[in-house]
Amino acid sequence: MSVPANHDKAAEPNLTPMLDMVLQLVMFFMLCANFIAEETNAMVKLPDASAARILDKNTGQTIFINLTYPGKDKFGVDQPKTLTFNAGVRKVACSNSLQLQTELENQYKLDEARAQKKPQDRAEWEAGRGRSIVVLRADQRHDYKEINEILAAARAANYRDIQLRAIQLKN
């Protein structure tokens, strides 16, 4: 902004729009970090696997199931065993695999109803495509019996694409 040389007042820039933009960016990154944190749980120590693959992002919705092991967290506080179900905005703490199966069945019905709204999505759904993927993140210290119960609950709720999360071993 140009000011005549004989003008008494100094020109001061308006910083309000810049501050608004900075605050919006801060809120955006805080929200993104919050959504990413919901998918993972620091209390889960994943098992090692030599044939681990990266999750394909071109698929439909991903449902995360976290199974933590009881013990102390990094601050020394006792933590109970937890089983959480996270499907986008729905996050539910389940007490056992039967409750998890009920939650998965409800989510399957919601996904099916959403797919029935458009003819092209309905055709994809009936062909077996466009369905949610279930990703199980179970602590490596759990018995396979507990993990198998969760996998059976997901299969009973009509989910066929079920993946176990693991850490890829470095060669």
Secondary structure, 3 states (H helix, E strand, C coil): CCCCCCCCCCCCCCCHHHHHHHHHHHHHHHHHHHHHHHHCCCCCCCCEECCCCCCCCCCCCEEEEEECCCEECCCCCEECCCEEEEECCEEEEECCHHHHHHHHHHHHHHHHHHHCCCHHHHHHHHCCCCCCEEEEEECCCCCHHHHHHHHHHHHHCCCCCEEECCEECCC
